[in-house]
Amino acid sequence: MIELAYIRSQPEEVKKRLTIKNFADISLVDKVIDIDIERRNIQKQLDSVLAQANDLASEIGKLFKEGKTQEAEVMKQQSVLLKENSNLYKSQLDEVEKKQFDILIRLPNTPSFEVPLGKTPEDNEVVKQVGIIPILHAGAKPHWDIAAEKELFDLEMGVKITGAGFPVYKGKGARLQRALINFFLDEAIAAGYTEYVPPFMVNADSAFATGQLPDKEGQMYEMPIDGFFMIPTAEVPITNIYRNVIVKEKEFPIKMTAHSPCFRREAGSYGKDVRGLNRVHQFEKIEIVVIEHPEKSYETLQVMIEHVEVLLAKLNLPYRILKLCGGDMGFASAITYDFEVYSAAQERWLEVSSVSNFETFQSNRLKLRFKDEASGKTRLAHTLNGSALALPRIYASILENCQTAEGIVIPEVLRKYTGFDIL
């Protein structure tokens, strides 16, 4: 949620930044300011009435002490009227604050001025491309055909058990999945991230705090009887560990990682984009989350980007990094870099990671603060997260890019986890 103080002090800058994100209803910024003026006027009147009530209470006490009971009783009647007025102002204040809050939560995060202009993925900026795109042998296949031939995962079995988009991994296919999980976790731990095993369901407060509600409720699996949501990413539960917390400045950076299944109702369009593991409803992912000092969050963002690069380099997969344009960014993000791996069999790029800085957007919802030692004031921290990495398309890319006439050659860094060199 955008900080109210920022909107109040720099409304034109807020509008300009929201325009980068192609946000349609810029007039909401003016509505927030108008309501804020109304709210402060009511607060001023309430404060005045409360001050009068306090003064009157003090005076009534003196009169009773002096034995002037009749005068005190007269003043008590005035006190009753003041209390009625204060309750009226409190009711008005609650109503106005709710109106303001309802508008504030509709505003997406203001993007960094580094974010490229644009409306669609075609407008994203390619920052870097690394690696050689492999030339496959004759008869090379997409990963779904490889998996069926070698019995690595079964999509039809998933349909039988649950429905489309829920693959069942088996045998060496399951071991390859587990190898990737362990490799990514070990790399994150070596980079200083503390591992967590969080709940895979969260309540509405947690989903709101990280920006999934009210923006993405249609994408999450909900259990309305219990008021729970299946997590779309481990970002949600592990970031919420610090909800309503004031951290010490010396604790920065707070680095967390977690492996979890991820559940997403919306699986995208039909056709080749959703074949095999390209887009599924349940998948595994290792998430990295950092809580950082505002002055250092963009340095940390680069460190997180480099961490994902190292993973892809060790897997020897060709990749590129995109800086997302305003129109392709998420609701809560201030800036996002996507990683894509080239799928040689499908002859296209597949997104495998997003690394984002949310600045204070999430922490404002989380009420995640720190005591600034220099100023002595309490400030909002910055939050960042990234996929390091999401497994389905990495899994698919390994099957497709590493295939030879003899079989699938397992990347060397995974062999100690798989126990085999080739499929």
TAMO-V296128 format. One record per residue. RES is the residue in one small letter. PSI is psi as a letter, one per 30 degrees, with the letter a starting at -180 (* if undefined). D_CENTER is the distance of its C-alpha to the mean C-alpha in whole Angstrom. Layout:
RES:PSI:D_CENTER
RES:PSI:D_CENTER
This chain:
m:k:12
i:k:15
e:k:17
l:e:20
a:e:22
y:e:21
i:e:22
r:e:25
s:f:26
q:i:25
p:e:25
e:e:26
e:e:24
v:e:21
k:e:22
k:e:23
r:e:19
l:f:18
t:e:21
i:e:20
k:g:17
n:h:20
f:k:19
a:e:22
d:i:23
i:f:23
s:f:26
l:f:23
v:e:23
d:e:27
k:e:26
v:e:24
i:e:27
d:e:30
i:e:28
d:e:28
i:e:31
e:e:32
r:e:30
r:e:32
n:e:35
i:e:35
q:e:34
k:e:37
q:e:39
l:e:38
d:e:38
s:e:42
v:e:43
l:e:41
a:e:43
q:e:46
a:e:46
n:e:46
d:e:49
l:e:50
a:e:50
s:e:51
e:e:54
i:e:55
g:e:55
k:e:57
l:e:59
f:e:59
k:e:60
e:f:63
g:g:64
k:i:64
t:e:62
q:e:63
e:e:61
a:e:58
e:e:58
v:e:58
m:e:55
k:e:54
q:e:54
q:e:52
s:e:49
v:e:49
l:e:48
l:e:46
k:e:44
e:e:44
n:e:43
s:e:40
n:e:39
l:e:39
y:e:37
k:e:34
s:e:34
q:e:34
l:e:31
d:e:29
e:e:29
v:e:28
e:e:25
k:e:24
k:e:25
q:e:23
f:e:20
d:e:20
i:e:20
l:e:17
i:f:15
r:f:16
l:k:15
p:l:12
n:k:11
t:k:14
p:l:14
s:l:16
f:f:20
e:f:19
v:k:18
p:k:20
l:k:22
g:l:22
k:f:21
t:l:21
p:f:20
e:f:23
d:g:22
n:k:20
e:k:22
v:j:23
v:e:22
k:k:24
q:k:26
v:k:27
g:l:29
i:k:32
i:k:32
p:k:34
i:j:37
l:l:37
h:l:40
a:k:42
g:g:41
a:k:37
k:l:35
p:l:32
h:f:30
w:e:30
d:e:34
i:e:34
a:e:32
a:e:35
e:e:37
k:g:36
e:h:35
l:e:32
f:l:30
d:j:31
l:e:29
e:e:32
m:e:32
g:e:28
v:e:29
k:e:32
i:e:30
t:d:27
g:a:27
a:k:26
g:g:23
f:i:23
p:l:25
v:j:28
y:k:28
k:l:31
g:b:34
k:f:33
g:e:30
a:e:28
r:e:29
l:e:28
q:e:24
r:e:25
a:e:26
l:e:23
i:e:21
n:e:23
f:e:23
f:e:20
l:e:20
d:e:23
e:e:22
a:e:19
i:e:21
a:f:23
a:g:21
g:g:21
y:k:18
t:k:18
e:k:18
y:l:17
v:j:18
p:l:15
p:k:16
f:g:15
m:k:15
v:l:14
n:l:15
a:e:14
d:e:14
s:e:11
a:e:9
f:e:10
a:e:9
t:g:5
g:g:6
q:e:7
l:k:11
p:g:13
d:e:11
k:g:11
e:f:13
g:f:16
q:f:14
m:k:13
y:k:17
e:k:18
m:i:21
p:f:22
i:e:25
d:f:23
g:g:20
f:l:18
f:k:15
m:k:15
i:k:11
p:f:10
t:l:8
a:f:9
e:e:6
v:e:7
p:e:10
i:f:11
t:e:8
n:f:11
i:e:14
y:g:14
r:k:13
n:h:17
v:k:18
i:j:20
v:l:20
k:k:23
e:e:22
k:f:24
e:f:21
f:k:19
p:k:17
i:j:16
k:k:15
m:k:14
t:l:14
a:k:14
h:k:16
s:l:15
p:l:16
c:k:13
f:k:14
r:k:14
r:e:17
e:j:17
a:g:18
g:a:19
s:a:23
y:l:26
g:a:28
k:f:28
d:f:24
v:g:24
r:k:26
g:b:26
l:g:23
n:e:21
r:j:19
v:l:19
h:f:18
q:k:18
f:l:17
e:k:17
k:k:14
i:k:14
e:k:11
i:k:11
v:k:9
v:k:11
i:k:12
e:l:15
h:k:18
p:e:17
e:f:20
k:g:19
s:e:15
y:f:16
e:e:19
t:e:16
l:e:14
q:e:17
v:e:18
m:e:15
i:e:16
e:e:19
h:e:18
v:e:17
e:e:20
v:e:23
l:e:21
l:e:22
a:e:25
k:f:27
l:f:26
n:h:28
l:k:26
p:k:26
y:l:23
r:l:22
i:k:19
l:k:18
k:j:17
l:k:15
c:l:17
g:e:16
g:f:17
d:g:15
m:l:12
g:l:9
f:e:9
a:f:7
s:k:7
a:f:11
i:k:12
t:k:11
y:k:13
d:k:14
f:k:17
e:k:19
v:k:22
y:k:25
s:j:27
a:e:31
a:e:32
q:f:30
e:h:30
r:l:27
w:k:23
l:k:21
e:k:17
v:f:16
s:k:13
s:k:10
v:k:10
s:k:8
n:k:9
f:f:8
e:b:11
t:g:12
f:e:10
q:e:8
s:f:11
n:e:13
r:e:12
l:f:12
k:h:15
l:j:14
r:l:17
f:l:20
k:j:24
d:j:24
e:e:28
a:e:29
s:f:29
g:g:29
k:l:26
t:k:23
r:l:20
l:k:16
a:l:15
h:k:12
t:k:9
l:l:8
n:l:7
g:l:9
s:k:11
a:h:14
l:l:15
a:k:15
l:e:18
p:e:20
r:f:20
i:e:21
y:e:24
a:e:25
s:e:25
i:e:27
l:e:30
e:e:30
n:f:31
c:g:32
q:k:35
t:l:39
a:f:42
e:f:42
g:a:38
i:j:35
v:j:35
i:k:32
p:k:31
e:e:32
v:f:29
l:f:29
r:e:33
k:f:33
y:e:30
t:e:32
g:g:35
f:l:36
d:f:36
i:k:37
l:*:36
